[in-house]
């Protein structure tokens, strides 16, 4: 099925709805936001909202897709070494965890901090990155897909937790922790690779 081209006015309305949603997330938790609030914030009618989205979850998914697309365009992977310095991390932002790359855009930080959405966002990131990251873990460890997926889920949840604890702000303590965790993960990868050699 071919995607229908979206006209400029439709694209504008969709963006207005998403921006209104993000503005509300800065003031309320996701569970407190209603379609009526989004409509008021966006200055549109409910019927206009429902022309473009079925519900708030659709808006959330669209916003997360935007964030993941931005993150993907700036993605890389850390080299397999224990000698990565904090300066190296600061100079290579594309190598940071996905949730941190998303948080580089201030407009997504409140969304990432929402206590009602952590597991949902982690699930969306997992679905988005599962295939490429699991194959990279397999390549670096020699593990089968099931074991690589276990490491992927563990790393994703841990990364999100550390970033959330720092409110997705990259200060010196955050860089220190990311460096230490990278060393921990790479040592584990190396262990598995050596064990299989």
Secondary structure, 3 states (H helix, E strand, C coil): CCCCCCCHHHHHHHHHHHHHHHHHHCCCCHHHCCHHHHHHHHCCCHHHHHHHCCCHHHHHHHHHHHHHHHHHHCCCCCCCCCCCCHHHHHHCHHHCCHHHHHHCCHHHHHHHHCCCCHHHHHHHHHHHHHHHHHHHHHHHHCCCHHHHHHHHHHHHHHHHHHHHHCCCCCCHHHHHHHHHHHHHHHHHHHHHHHHHC
